[in-house]
């Protein structure tokens, strides 16, 4: 599933409540979910599965989704 992470000035968000932002995004067709620690475990298992099955680039893409600061790592392969 594609994802997009966007950084915005914190002061701009102070004028909105979380529920308002969630409602607006859902109205635009986005699916909003809350990550749990179990979710992280599943994502790491996905990285391992891709790597063991020879899909190294896919493993790195999933890893970039977990840790956005690693963005671009998959381009090195």
N, C-alpha and C positions, 0 to 999 in steps of 0.2 A: 504494500500500500504506500503510495507516495506521501510525503509529508513536507511541510514547510515551516521553518522556524524564522521568526521575524523579531528583531530587537526594536523597541520603541522607547521614547523618553518616558520615564516613570511618572513624571508630572502630568503627562497627557492622559495616563490611565487613571489618575486619581479622581477624575470627574465621572468615572463609570464604575458601576458595581460589577462583580464577577458574573452574577446572574444575567445582567444586561448584555455583557459581552458574549456569553455563551448562547443566549437566545438569538442575538444578531448573527452569529456564525452559523448556528443551526438553520436559521431562516435562509441563509445563503447556500445551504446544502452541505455544510461541513459536519462531520461526525466528531463530537467532542467526548473524549473519554479521560478518566483519571487514571494515571499510572499507579500501580501498586508495586510493592517489592517483589511479589510473585511474578509480575509482568517482566521485571528485569531478569529474573531467573530464566524465564521462557525465552527471552531475547538472546541471552548468552547461550542457551542450548541451541537456538537457531544458528548462531555463529559457528558453534562446534559442528553441527550437522552439515552445514554447507562446506566447511573446511574438510571434514572427513570424506565427503563425497566428491572431492576434487573441484569444488566451486569456490575457489579462493577469493575471486573478485566479489562474488555475492556475500561471502562471509565478511569481507571488509566493508561492504555497503551497509550491512546490518549493524556492524560495529560503529560505523559513522553515525548511524541513526541513534544509537545508544549514547554515544559521546560526540556531540556535534563539533567539539574542538578538534577532532581527528578528521574533519571534512577534507577531502582531497587525497586521503590515503589510498583509496581504491584506484585512483588514477596512476599510481606508481607501478601497477602490474600491467 
